[in-house]
Amino acid sequence: MGMERAGPASTQPGRHPDTLGIYSVDDFAATLDELRRAHGFSLSVLSRHTGIPRSTLHTYLTGRSLPPAWQLDRIVIALGVPENDLRQWAEARERVEAIWRATQSRSPASATARLAADIAELRSGLDHAIRDSHEQTQPLMRSEHVYIGPDRRISRVDITQTVVARTDGARLHVRILMPSNGLQASAVKLRPGVGCQAADTVPQTHGSATAFPIIFDAPLRAGQTHHVEYSLDYSGAWRPLTAESPPPANEVGCLFDAMSPPLEFRVQFSGEHQPCDVRQIYLSHPDGPEERIRDLDLDLELCAHMFVARPCAGCHGIRWAWPA
């Protein structure tokens, strides 16, 4: 997995907001309140239609608490959501509750705290140029297109990212590549594209992690946003397949140590091998239990797609299985 949010889209009158991008209590509250405003209901009017006290509704619509399922049904029905869309709201609520329990309802010594400590240790082992990049820029969004080759291993990753400069003269961003069985990370090639150029330095390693410096094509001013596109070429980086080779790739994702900006993933499979049981997953820690967020269907290009509006701390990604 690699290491490194935009509010819900506005709703036009007569249309209902999309619930697929809801992954946090804040997302849920904002989308529910957007529905209320689009319907033209005040809290008092909504209270009369649902029988739920105004003060209780206020806690739901400001993200202070999550409504129980039976009250959620009352609210969205009062706000004009058709019966065949009720399940989407129920699934969004279940998804938010699962992630909240995995990340918030644990003690400080839990997986989430260990995750932050692990990433801090990783960063501390990289040289000053790498650590400085964390101070120079802040990510605003990231989109990744992962290609799975005929050998069922990653062949290329195309990354599109927007960052904002924290300081004047910011020129550096870093991509950290986490280890994978059978991968010689130092042999992965960075291919610069829009908004960046080849770095003078070679990839740096610390323990099992590899860092790729990404140099912008021009220094940035503090507060300036910058769009970059680059690729990671995995061809030639995998050890030859043998009887003892590790299993083919079955997951991609990103590891976060705090609430982070929007993340999009597309995984494109070759026509020679098609996966099964493709799903979006969340882990509170790399060695933690899997939280299954939702099943994913492949589109006509054999792509699986996921989007997280506000990734919380932990691992967000796509997993699949290969038929026997």
Phi and psi restraints in degrees (value plus and minus 20) as a CYANA .aco file:
   2 GLY   PHI    -108.8   -68.8
   2 GLY   PSI     140.2   180.2
   3 MET   PHI    -136.8   -96.8
   3 MET   PSI     126.9   166.9
   6 ALA   PHI    -132.5   -92.5
   6 ALA   PSI     113.9   153.9
   7 GLY   PHI     -85.1   -45.1
   7 GLY   PSI     151.4   191.4
   8 PRO   PHI     -80.7   -40.7
   8 PRO   PSI     127.7   167.7
   9 ALA   PHI     -85.0   -45.0
   9 ALA   PSI     126.4   166.4
  10 SER   PHI     -85.9   -45.9
  10 SER   PSI     129.2   169.2
  11 THR   PHI    -127.1   -87.1
  11 THR   PSI     110.3   150.3
  12 GLN   PHI    -100.3   -60.3
  12 GLN   PSI     132.3   172.3
  13 PRO   PHI     -73.8   -33.8
  13 PRO   PSI     117.0   157.0
  14 GLY   PHI      66.6   106.6
  14 GLY   PSI     -27.4    12.6
  15 ARG   PHI    -134.2   -94.2
  15 ARG   PSI     132.8   172.8
  16 HIS   PHI    -126.8   -86.8
  16 HIS   PSI     121.7   161.7
  17 PRO   PHI     -85.0   -45.0
  17 PRO   PSI     132.5   172.5
  18 ASP   PHI     -96.9   -56.9
  18 ASP   PSI     112.1   152.1
  19 THR   PHI    -118.6   -78.6
  19 THR   PSI     -24.1    15.9
  20 LEU   PHI     -88.6   -48.6
  20 LEU   PSI     -45.8    -5.8
  21 GLY   PHI    -110.6   -70.6
  21 GLY   PSI      -7.2    32.8
  22 ILE   PHI    -109.3   -69.3
  22 ILE   PSI      98.8   138.8
  23 TYR   PHI    -155.8  -115.8
  23 TYR   PSI     -14.8    25.2
  24 SER   PHI    -164.8  -124.8
  24 SER   PSI     144.9   184.9
  25 VAL   PHI     -80.9   -40.9
  25 VAL   PSI     -59.3   -19.3
  26 ASP   PHI     -82.5   -42.5
  26 ASP   PSI     -64.6   -24.6
  27 ASP   PHI     -78.0   -38.0
  27 ASP   PSI     -66.3   -26.3
  28 PHE   PHI     -81.4   -41.4
  28 PHE   PSI     -67.2   -27.2
  29 ALA   PHI     -83.3   -43.3
  29 ALA   PSI     -64.5   -24.5
  30 ALA   PHI     -83.3   -43.3
  30 ALA   PSI     -60.9   -20.9
  31 THR   PHI     -90.5   -50.5
  31 THR   PSI     -59.1   -19.1
  32 LEU   PHI     -86.4   -46.4
  32 LEU   PSI     -60.7   -20.7
  33 ASP   PHI     -88.3   -48.3
  33 ASP   PSI     -54.5   -14.5
  34 GLU   PHI     -81.6   -41.6
  34 GLU   PSI     -61.2   -21.2
  35 LEU   PHI     -82.5   -42.5
  35 LEU   PSI     -62.4   -22.4
  36 ARG   PHI     -81.4   -41.4
  36 ARG   PSI     -66.0   -26.0
  37 ARG   PHI     -85.1   -45.1
  37 ARG   PSI     -60.5   -20.5
  38 ALA   PHI     -83.2   -43.2
  38 ALA   PSI     -50.7   -10.7
  39 HIS   PHI    -102.2   -62.2
  39 HIS   PSI     -31.9     8.1
  40 GLY   PHI      58.9    98.9
  40 GLY   PSI       2.0    42.0
  41 PHE   PHI    -115.6   -75.6
  41 PHE   PSI     113.8   153.8
  42 SER   PHI     -99.8   -59.8
  42 SER   PSI     149.8   189.8
  43 LEU   PHI     -81.9   -41.9
  43 LEU   PSI     -57.8   -17.8
  44 SER   PHI     -84.5   -44.5
  44 SER   PSI     -63.7   -23.7
  45 VAL   PHI     -85.2   -45.2
  45 VAL   PSI     -63.1   -23.1
  46 LEU   PHI     -83.4   -43.4
  46 LEU   PSI     -56.8   -16.8
  47 SER   PHI     -82.2   -42.2
  47 SER   PSI     -61.8   -21.8
  48 ARG   PHI     -85.1   -45.1
  48 ARG   PSI     -57.1   -17.1
  49 HIS   PHI     -96.1   -56.1
  49 HIS   PSI     -44.1    -4.1
  50 THR   PHI    -128.7   -88.7
  50 THR   PSI     -39.8     0.2
  51 GLY   PHI      56.6    96.6
  51 GLY   PSI      -7.8    32.2
  52 ILE   PHI    -119.0   -79.0
  52 ILE   PSI     111.1   151.1
  53 PRO   PHI     -75.3   -35.3
  53 PRO   PSI     125.9   165.9
  54 ARG   PHI     -77.9   -37.9
  54 ARG   PSI     -60.8   -20.8
  55 SER   PHI     -84.5   -44.5
  55 SER   PSI     -55.6   -15.6
  56 THR   PHI     -88.0   -48.0
  56 THR   PSI     -63.8   -23.8
  57 LEU   PHI     -79.2   -39.2
  57 LEU   PSI     -57.7   -17.7
  58 HIS   PHI     -81.7   -41.7
  58 HIS   PSI     -59.0   -19.0
  59 THR   PHI     -86.2   -46.2
  59 THR   PSI     -54.4   -14.4
  60 TYR   PHI     -91.1   -51.1
  60 TYR   PSI     -59.6   -19.6
  61 LEU   PHI    -104.6   -64.6
  61 LEU   PSI     -27.1    12.9
  62 THR   PHI    -130.7   -90.7
  62 THR   PSI     -15.5    24.5
  63 GLY   PHI      59.4    99.4
  63 GLY   PSI      -5.1    34.9
  64 ARG   PHI     -99.1   -59.1
  64 ARG   PSI     -42.4    -2.4
  65 SER   PHI    -178.1  -138.1
  65 SER   PSI     145.2   185.2
  66 LEU   PHI    -124.6   -84.6
  66 LEU   PSI     109.3   149.3
  67 PRO   PHI     -87.1   -47.1
  67 PRO   PSI     122.9   162.9
  68 PRO   PHI     -83.3   -43.3
  68 PRO   PSI     140.4   180.4
  69 ALA   PHI     -77.9   -37.9
  69 ALA   PSI     -62.0   -22.0
  70 TRP   PHI     -88.4   -48.4
  70 TRP   PSI     -54.1   -14.1
  71 GLN   PHI     -94.4   -54.4
  71 GLN   PSI     -54.9   -14.9
  72 LEU   PHI     -79.7   -39.7
  72 LEU   PSI     -63.1   -23.1
  73 ASP   PHI     -78.3   -38.3
  73 ASP   PSI     -63.8   -23.8
  74 ARG   PHI     -80.0   -40.0
  74 ARG   PSI     -63.6   -23.6
  75 ILE   PHI     -86.0   -46.0
  75 ILE   PSI     -72.1   -32.1
  76 VAL   PHI     -90.7   -50.7
  76 VAL   PSI     -50.6   -10.6
  77 ILE   PHI     -85.7   -45.7
  77 ILE   PSI     -62.6   -22.6
  78 ALA   PHI     -83.1   -43.1
  78 ALA   PSI     -47.2    -7.2
  79 LEU   PHI    -114.0   -74.0
  79 LEU   PSI      -5.4    34.6
  80 GLY   PHI      67.0   107.0
  80 GLY   PSI      -8.2    31.8
  81 VAL   PHI     -92.4   -52.4
  81 VAL   PSI     105.7   145.7
  82 PRO   PHI     -85.3   -45.3
  82 PRO   PSI     135.7   175.7
  83 GLU   PHI     -78.3   -38.3
  83 GLU   PSI     -55.8   -15.8
  84 ASN   PHI     -94.7   -54.7
  84 ASN   PSI     -24.7    15.3
  85 ASP   PHI    -123.5   -83.5
  85 ASP   PSI     -22.0    18.0
  86 LEU   PHI     -83.6   -43.6
  86 LEU   PSI     -55.3   -15.3
  87 ARG   PHI     -83.6   -43.6
  87 ARG   PSI     -54.4   -14.4
  88 GLN   PHI     -81.5   -41.5
  88 GLN   PSI     -61.3   -21.3
  89 TRP   PHI     -88.2   -48.2
  89 TRP   PSI     -59.3   -19.3
  90 ALA   PHI     -83.3   -43.3
  90 ALA   PSI     -61.3   -21.3
  91 GLU   PHI     -86.0   -46.0
  91 GLU   PSI     -58.3   -18.3
  92 ALA   PHI     -82.7   -42.7
  92 ALA   PSI     -62.1   -22.1
  93 ARG   PHI     -83.4   -43.4
  93 ARG   PSI     -64.7   -24.7
  94 GLU   PHI     -81.7   -41.7
  94 GLU   PSI     -59.7   -19.7
  95 ARG   PHI     -84.1   -44.1
  95 ARG   PSI     -65.9   -25.9
  96 VAL   PHI     -82.4   -42.4
  96 VAL   PSI     -63.9   -23.9
  97 GLU   PHI     -84.5   -44.5
  97 GLU   PSI     -59.8   -19.8
  98 ALA   PHI     -82.8   -42.8
  98 ALA   PSI     -65.0   -25.0
  99 ILE   PHI     -89.0   -49.0
  99 ILE   PSI     -60.0   -20.0
 100 TRP   PHI     -81.0   -41.0
 100 TRP   PSI     -64.7   -24.7
 101 ARG   PHI     -83.9   -43.9
 101 ARG   PSI     -54.8   -14.8
 102 ALA   PHI     -93.2   -53.2
 102 ALA   PSI     -45.5    -5.5
 103 THR   PHI    -136.6   -96.6
 103 THR   PSI     -44.7    -4.7
 104 GLN   PHI    -130.2   -90.2
 104 GLN   PSI     -51.7   -11.7
 105 SER   PHI    -114.1   -74.1
 105 SER   PSI      23.5    63.5
 106 ARG   PHI    -146.8  -106.8
 106 ARG   PSI     143.4   183.4
 107 SER   PHI     -97.5   -57.5
 107 SER   PSI     143.3   183.3
 108 PRO   PHI     -77.4   -37.4
 108 PRO   PSI     -43.8    -3.8
 109 ALA   PHI    -109.5   -69.5
 109 ALA   PSI      -5.4    34.6
 110 SER   PHI    -103.5   -63.5
 110 SER   PSI    -190.6  -150.6
 111 ALA   PHI     -80.0   -40.0
 111 ALA   PSI     -58.0   -18.0
 112 THR   PHI     -84.6   -44.6
 112 THR   PSI     -62.2   -22.2
 113 ALA   PHI     -86.3   -46.3
 113 ALA   PSI     -60.3   -20.3
 114 ARG   PHI     -83.6   -43.6
 114 ARG   PSI     -55.9   -15.9
 115 LEU   PHI     -80.3   -40.3
 115 LEU   PSI     -68.8   -28.8
 116 ALA   PHI     -80.8   -40.8
 116 ALA   PSI     -60.6   -20.6
 117 ALA   PHI     -85.9   -45.9
 117 ALA   PSI     -60.9   -20.9
 118 ASP   PHI     -82.4   -42.4
 118 ASP   PSI     -64.8   -24.8
 119 ILE   PHI     -89.1   -49.1
 119 ILE   PSI     -58.0   -18.0
 120 ALA   PHI     -81.7   -41.7
 120 ALA   PSI     -60.0   -20.0
 121 GLU   PHI     -85.7   -45.7
 121 GLU   PSI     -60.7   -20.7
 122 LEU   PHI     -80.4   -40.4
 122 LEU   PSI     -67.7   -27.7
 123 ARG   PHI     -84.0   -44.0
 123 ARG   PSI     -57.2   -17.2
 124 SER   PHI     -85.6   -45.6
 124 SER   PSI     -43.4    -3.4
 125 GLY   PHI    -103.8   -63.8
 125 GLY   PSI     -31.0     9.0
 126 LEU   PHI    -108.0   -68.0
 126 LEU   PSI     136.4   176.4
 127 ASP   PHI     -92.7   -52.7
 127 ASP   PSI     157.6   197.6
 128 HIS   PHI     -81.5   -41.5
 128 HIS   PSI     -56.0   -16.0
 129 ALA   PHI     -80.9   -40.9
 129 ALA   PSI     -58.7   -18.7
 130 ILE   PHI     -90.9   -50.9
 130 ILE   PSI     -65.6   -25.6
 131 ARG   PHI     -84.9   -44.9
 131 ARG   PSI     -56.5   -16.5
 132 ASP   PHI     -82.6   -42.6
 132 ASP   PSI     -50.2   -10.2
 133 SER   PHI     -82.4   -42.4
 133 SER   PSI     -51.7   -11.7
 134 HIS   PHI     -86.9   -46.9
 134 HIS   PSI     -47.9    -7.9
 135 GLU   PHI    -105.8   -65.8
 135 GLU   PSI     -45.0    -5.0
 136 GLN   PHI     -97.8   -57.8
 136 GLN   PSI     -60.2   -20.2
 137 THR   PHI    -152.6  -112.6
 137 THR   PSI     139.8   179.8
 138 GLN   PHI    -151.0  -111.0
 138 GLN   PSI     108.5   148.5
 139 PRO   PHI     -90.3   -50.3
 139 PRO   PSI     124.1   164.1
 140 LEU   PHI    -130.2   -90.2
 140 LEU   PSI     -49.2    -9.2
 141 MET   PHI    -185.9  -145.9
 141 MET   PSI     138.7   178.7
 142 ARG   PHI    -169.5  -129.5
 142 ARG   PSI     117.8   157.8
 143 SER   PHI    -150.4  -110.4
 143 SER   PSI     113.4   153.4
 144 GLU   PHI    -149.2  -109.2
 144 GLU   PSI     115.4   155.4
 145 HIS   PHI    -136.1   -96.1
 145 HIS   PSI      91.9   131.9
 146 VAL   PHI    -123.5   -83.5
 146 VAL   PSI     108.4   148.4
 147 TYR   PHI    -124.9   -84.9
 147 TYR   PSI     106.9   146.9
 148 ILE   PHI    -122.0   -82.0
 148 ILE   PSI     102.3   142.3
 149 GLY   PHI    -100.1   -60.1
 149 GLY   PSI     156.8   196.8
 150 PRO   PHI     -79.0   -39.0
 150 PRO   PSI     -43.7    -3.7
 151 ASP   PHI    -104.9   -64.9
 151 ASP   PSI     -13.0    27.0
 152 ARG   PHI      46.2    86.2
 152 ARG   PSI       5.4    45.4
 153 ARG   PHI    -141.8  -101.8
 153 ARG   PSI     140.3   180.3
 154 ILE   PHI     -84.7   -44.7
 154 ILE   PSI     109.4   149.4
 155 SER   PHI    -124.8   -84.8
 155 SER   PSI     -52.0   -12.0
 156 ARG   PHI    -180.6  -140.6
 156 ARG   PSI     130.5   170.5
 157 VAL   PHI    -150.6  -110.6
 157 VAL   PSI     101.4   141.4
 158 ASP   PHI    -118.1   -78.1
 158 ASP   PSI     105.0   145.0
 159 ILE   PHI    -136.3   -96.3
 159 ILE   PSI     110.8   150.8
 160 THR   PHI    -138.8   -98.8
 160 THR   PSI     107.2   147.2
 161 GLN   PHI    -164.0  -124.0
 161 GLN   PSI     123.8   163.8
 162 THR   PHI    -137.4   -97.4
 162 THR   PSI     111.4   151.4
 163 VAL   PHI    -146.1  -106.1
 163 VAL   PSI     142.6   182.6
 164 VAL   PHI    -143.0  -103.0
 164 VAL   PSI     118.8   158.8
 165 ALA   PHI     -95.7   -55.7
 165 ALA   PSI     112.9   152.9
 166 ARG   PHI    -104.6   -64.6
 166 ARG   PSI     -47.6    -7.6
 167 THR   PHI    -155.9  -115.9
 167 THR   PSI     140.5   180.5
 168 ASP   PHI     -86.2   -46.2
 168 ASP   PSI     123.9   163.9
 169 GLY   PHI      61.4   101.4
 169 GLY   PSI     -10.7    29.3
 170 ALA   PHI     -81.7   -41.7
 170 ALA   PSI     109.8   149.8
 171 ARG   PHI    -156.1  -116.1
 171 ARG   PSI     -21.5    18.5
 172 LEU   PHI    -149.6  -109.6
 172 LEU   PSI     114.7   154.7
 173 HIS   PHI    -152.7  -112.7
 173 HIS   PSI     137.4   177.4
 174 VAL   PHI    -150.3  -110.3
 174 VAL   PSI     117.0   157.0
 175 ARG   PHI    -125.9   -85.9
 175 ARG   PSI     102.3   142.3
 176 ILE   PHI    -123.7   -83.7
 176 ILE   PSI     104.8   144.8
 177 LEU   PHI    -124.1   -84.1
 177 LEU   PSI      99.1   139.1
 178 MET   PHI    -102.4   -62.4
 178 MET   PSI     139.2   179.2
 179 PRO   PHI     -88.6   -48.6
 179 PRO   PSI     134.4   174.4
 180 SER   PHI    -164.6  -124.6
 180 SER   PSI     120.3   160.3
 181 ASN   PHI     -78.2   -38.2
 181 ASN   PSI     108.9   148.9
 182 GLY   PHI      65.2   105.2
 182 GLY   PSI     -23.1    16.9
 183 LEU   PHI    -117.2   -77.2
 183 LEU   PSI     109.9   149.9
 184 GLN   PHI    -114.3   -74.3
 184 GLN   PSI      71.1   111.1
 185 ALA   PHI     -78.4   -38.4
 185 ALA   PSI     -52.9   -12.9
 186 SER   PHI     -87.6   -47.6
 186 SER   PSI     -35.1     4.9
 187 ALA   PHI    -113.2   -73.2
 187 ALA   PSI     -24.9    15.1
 188 VAL   PHI     -90.0   -50.0
 188 VAL   PSI     115.4   155.4
 189 LYS   PHI    -124.0   -84.0
 189 LYS   PSI     112.1   152.1
 190 LEU   PHI    -108.0   -68.0
 190 LEU   PSI     103.5   143.5
 191 ARG   PHI    -130.4   -90.4
 191 ARG   PSI      82.8   122.8
 192 PRO   PHI     -89.0   -49.0
 192 PRO   PSI     131.0   171.0
 193 GLY   PHI    -155.2  -115.2
 193 GLY   PSI    -151.1  -111.1
 194 VAL   PHI     -82.7   -42.7
 194 VAL   PSI     111.7   151.7
 195 GLY   PHI      58.9    98.9
 195 GLY   PSI     -16.7    23.3
 196 CYS   PHI    -166.7  -126.7
 196 CYS   PSI     151.7   191.7
 197 GLN   PHI    -162.2  -122.2
 197 GLN   PSI     148.4   188.4
 198 ALA   PHI     -85.8   -45.8
 198 ALA   PSI     115.9   155.9
 199 ALA   PHI     -99.4   -59.4
 199 ALA   PSI     131.5   171.5
 200 ASP   PHI     -95.8   -55.8
 200 ASP   PSI     -42.3    -2.3
 201 THR   PHI    -115.5   -75.5
 201 THR   PSI     132.5   172.5
 202 VAL   PHI    -101.8   -61.8
 202 VAL   PSI     141.2   181.2
 203 PRO   PHI     -74.2   -34.2
 203 PRO   PSI     123.5   163.5
 204 GLN   PHI    -126.2   -86.2
 204 GLN   PSI     128.0   168.0
 205 THR   PHI    -143.7  -103.7
 205 THR   PSI     128.7   168.7
 206 HIS   PHI    -165.4  -125.4
 206 HIS   PSI      93.5   133.5
 207 GLY   PHI      43.0    83.0
 207 GLY   PSI    -141.2  -101.2
 208 SER   PHI    -121.8   -81.8
 208 SER   PSI     -17.5    22.5
 209 ALA   PHI    -121.0   -81.0
 209 ALA   PSI     129.2   169.2
 210 THR   PHI    -144.6  -104.6
 210 THR   PSI     115.9   155.9
 211 ALA   PHI    -135.6   -95.6
 211 ALA   PSI     111.2   151.2
 212 PHE   PHI    -130.0   -90.0
 212 PHE   PSI      90.7   130.7
 213 PRO   PHI     -89.1   -49.1
 213 PRO   PSI     115.0   155.0
 214 ILE   PHI    -137.1   -97.1
 214 ILE   PSI      93.7   133.7
 215 ILE   PHI    -115.5   -75.5
 215 ILE   PSI     106.1   146.1
 216 PHE   PHI     -88.7   -48.7
 216 PHE   PSI     137.1   177.1
 217 ASP   PHI     -97.0   -57.0
 217 ASP   PSI     -28.1    11.9
 218 ALA   PHI    -179.3  -139.3
 218 ALA   PSI     129.7   169.7
 219 PRO   PHI     -83.3   -43.3
 219 PRO   PSI     130.5   170.5
 220 LEU   PHI    -126.6   -86.6
 220 LEU   PSI     135.7   175.7
 221 ARG   PHI    -109.7   -69.7
 221 ARG   PSI     133.1   173.1
 222 ALA   PHI     -76.6   -36.6
 222 ALA   PSI     109.1   149.1
 223 GLY   PHI      69.4   109.4
 223 GLY   PSI     -29.1    10.9
 224 GLN   PHI     -98.2   -58.2
 224 GLN   PSI     117.6   157.6
 225 THR   PHI    -112.5   -72.5
 225 THR   PSI     133.6   173.6
 226 HIS   PHI    -166.5  -126.5
 226 HIS   PSI     116.8   156.8
 227 HIS   PHI    -126.3   -86.3
 227 HIS   PSI     108.8   148.8
 228 VAL   PHI    -148.8  -108.8
 228 VAL   PSI     128.6   168.6
 229 GLU   PHI    -153.7  -113.7
 229 GLU   PSI     113.5   153.5
 230 TYR   PHI    -175.2  -135.2
 230 TYR   PSI     147.3   187.3
 231 SER   PHI    -148.3  -108.3
 231 SER   PSI     132.1   172.1
 232 LEU   PHI    -132.0   -92.0
 232 LEU   PSI      99.0   139.0
 233 ASP   PHI    -118.0   -78.0
 233 ASP   PSI      94.8   134.8
 234 TYR   PHI    -113.6   -73.6
 234 TYR   PSI     -24.7    15.3
 235 SER   PHI     -83.5   -43.5
 235 SER   PSI     110.1   150.1
 236 GLY   PHI      65.1   105.1
 236 GLY   PSI     -22.3    17.7
 237 ALA   PHI    -118.5   -78.5
 237 ALA   PSI     -31.1     8.9
 238 TRP   PHI    -111.5   -71.5
 238 TRP   PSI     121.4   161.4
 239 ARG   PHI     -88.0   -48.0
 239 ARG   PSI     128.8   168.8
 240 PRO   PHI     -76.7   -36.7
 240 PRO   PSI     125.3   165.3
 241 LEU   PHI     -92.4   -52.4
 241 LEU   PSI     111.3   151.3
 242 THR   PHI    -157.4  -117.4
 242 THR   PSI     158.5   198.5
 243 ALA   PHI     -83.2   -43.2
 243 ALA   PSI     -45.5    -5.5
 244 GLU   PHI    -115.5   -75.5
 244 GLU   PSI     -14.7    25.3
 245 SER   PHI     -82.1   -42.1
 245 SER   PSI     129.3   169.3
 246 PRO   PHI     -85.9   -45.9
 246 PRO   PSI     141.9   181.9
 247 PRO   PHI     -79.2   -39.2
 247 PRO   PSI     135.6   175.6
 248 PRO   PHI     -80.5   -40.5
 248 PRO   PSI     144.1   184.1
 249 ALA   PHI     -77.8   -37.8
 249 ALA   PSI     117.7   157.7
 250 ASN   PHI    -159.1  -119.1
 250 ASN   PSI      -5.0    35.0
 251 GLU   PHI    -182.2  -142.2
 251 GLU   PSI     131.1   171.1
 252 VAL   PHI    -159.7  -119.7
 252 VAL   PSI     135.3   175.3
 253 GLY   PHI     155.0   195.0
 253 GLY   PSI    -195.1  -155.1
 254 CYS   PHI    -151.1  -111.1
 254 CYS   PSI     127.5   167.5
 255 LEU   PHI    -130.6   -90.6
 255 LEU   PSI     106.7   146.7
 256 PHE   PHI    -143.3  -103.3
 256 PHE   PSI     123.9   163.9
 257 ASP   PHI    -123.7   -83.7
 257 ASP   PSI     -16.6    23.4
 258 ALA   PHI    -182.8  -142.8
 258 ALA   PSI     152.2   192.2
 259 MET   PHI     -76.1   -36.1
 259 MET   PSI     113.5   153.5
 260 SER   PHI    -152.8  -112.8
 260 SER   PSI     149.2   189.2
 261 PRO   PHI     -90.5   -50.5
 261 PRO   PSI     153.8   193.8
 262 PRO   PHI     -76.4   -36.4
 262 PRO   PSI     123.9   163.9
 263 LEU   PHI    -149.9  -109.9
 263 LEU   PSI     111.8   151.8
 264 GLU   PHI    -145.3  -105.3
 264 GLU   PSI     117.8   157.8
 265 PHE   PHI    -150.1  -110.1
 265 PHE   PSI     116.2   156.2
 266 ARG   PHI    -146.5  -106.5
 266 ARG   PSI     109.2   149.2
 267 VAL   PHI    -136.5   -96.5
 267 VAL   PSI      99.6   139.6
 268 GLN   PHI    -129.5   -89.5
 268 GLN   PSI     103.4   143.4
 269 PHE   PHI    -118.2   -78.2
 269 PHE   PSI     131.2   171.2
 270 SER   PHI     -94.3   -54.3
 270 SER   PSI     139.9   179.9
 271 GLY   PHI     -93.1   -53.1
 271 GLY   PSI     -32.8     7.2
 272 GLU   PHI     -97.3   -57.3
 272 GLU   PSI     -50.8   -10.8
 273 HIS   PHI    -155.6  -115.6
 273 HIS   PSI     104.4   144.4
 274 GLN   PHI    -132.2   -92.2
 274 GLN   PSI     114.6   154.6
 275 PRO   PHI    -100.7   -60.7
 275 PRO   PSI     152.9   192.9
 276 CYS   PHI    -153.3  -113.3
 276 CYS   PSI     148.4   188.4
 277 ASP   PHI      30.4    70.4
 277 ASP   PSI      28.8    68.8
 278 VAL   PHI     -99.9   -59.9
 278 VAL   PSI     109.0   149.0
 279 ARG   PHI    -169.7  -129.7
 279 ARG   PSI     135.2   175.2
 280 GLN   PHI    -108.0   -68.0
 280 GLN   PSI     115.1   155.1
 281 ILE   PHI    -151.5  -111.5
 281 ILE   PSI     143.6   183.6
 282 TYR   PHI    -159.3  -119.3
 282 TYR   PSI     117.1   157.1
 283 LEU   PHI    -146.9  -106.9
 283 LEU   PSI     115.0   155.0
 284 SER   PHI     -92.9   -52.9
 284 SER   PSI     -38.9     1.1
 285 HIS   PHI    -176.1  -136.1
 285 HIS   PSI     129.8   169.8
 286 PRO   PHI     -71.9   -31.9
 286 PRO   PSI     -50.4   -10.4
 287 ASP   PHI    -122.6   -82.6
 287 ASP   PSI      -5.3    34.7
 288 GLY   PHI    -103.9   -63.9
 288 GLY   PSI     150.2   190.2
 289 PRO   PHI     -89.8   -49.8
 289 PRO   PSI     130.0   170.0
 290 GLU   PHI     -96.2   -56.2
 290 GLU   PSI     112.1   152.1
 291 GLU   PHI    -122.3   -82.3
 291 GLU   PSI      94.2   134.2
 292 ARG   PHI    -100.9   -60.9
 292 ARG   PSI      94.1   134.1
 293 ILE   PHI    -101.6   -61.6
 293 ILE   PSI     -73.2   -33.2
 294 ARG   PHI    -185.4  -145.4
 294 ARG   PSI     137.3   177.3
 295 ASP   PHI     -97.7   -57.7
 295 ASP   PSI     127.1   167.1
 296 LEU   PHI    -139.7   -99.7
 296 LEU   PSI     114.8   154.8
 297 ASP   PHI    -117.7   -77.7
 297 ASP   PSI     129.2   169.2
 298 LEU   PHI    -103.7   -63.7
 298 LEU   PSI     120.3   160.3
 299 ASP   PHI    -104.8   -64.8
 299 ASP   PSI    -191.2  -151.2
 300 LEU   PHI     -85.1   -45.1
 300 LEU   PSI     -41.5    -1.5
 301 GLU   PHI    -114.0   -74.0
 301 GLU   PSI      -6.9    33.1
 302 LEU   PHI      42.3    82.3
 302 LEU   PSI      18.5    58.5
 303 CYS   PHI    -127.3   -87.3
 303 CYS   PSI     120.4   160.4
 304 ALA   PHI    -124.8   -84.8
 304 ALA   PSI     120.3   160.3
 305 HIS   PHI    -151.0  -111.0
 305 HIS   PSI     118.5   158.5
 306 MET   PHI    -159.6  -119.6
 306 MET   PSI     132.6   172.6
 307 PHE   PHI    -161.8  -121.8
 307 PHE   PSI     113.1   153.1
 308 VAL   PHI    -143.0  -103.0
 308 VAL   PSI      98.1   138.1
 309 ALA   PHI     -89.7   -49.7
 309 ALA   PSI     -58.5   -18.5
 310 ARG   PHI    -162.0  -122.0
 310 ARG   PSI      63.0   103.0
 311 PRO   PHI     -80.9   -40.9
 311 PRO   PSI     109.3   149.3
 312 CYS   PHI    -108.4   -68.4
 312 CYS   PSI     155.5   195.5
 313 ALA   PHI     -78.5   -38.5
 313 ALA   PSI     116.2   156.2
 314 GLY   PHI     113.0   153.0
 314 GLY   PSI    -185.3  -145.3
 315 CYS   PHI    -128.0   -88.0
 315 CYS   PSI     103.6   143.6
 316 HIS   PHI    -135.7   -95.7
 316 HIS   PSI     112.9   152.9
 317 GLY   PHI    -194.6  -154.6
 317 GLY   PSI    -187.6  -147.6
 318 ILE   PHI    -142.5  -102.5
 318 ILE   PSI     113.2   153.2
 319 ARG   PHI    -143.3  -103.3
 319 ARG   PSI     137.5   177.5
 320 TRP   PHI    -174.6  -134.6
 320 TRP   PSI     153.6   193.6
 321 ALA   PHI    -145.0  -105.0
 321 ALA   PSI     138.0   178.0
 322 TRP   PHI    -127.1   -87.1
 322 TRP   PSI     113.3   153.3
 323 PRO   PHI     -77.9   -37.9
 323 PRO   PSI     126.0   166.0
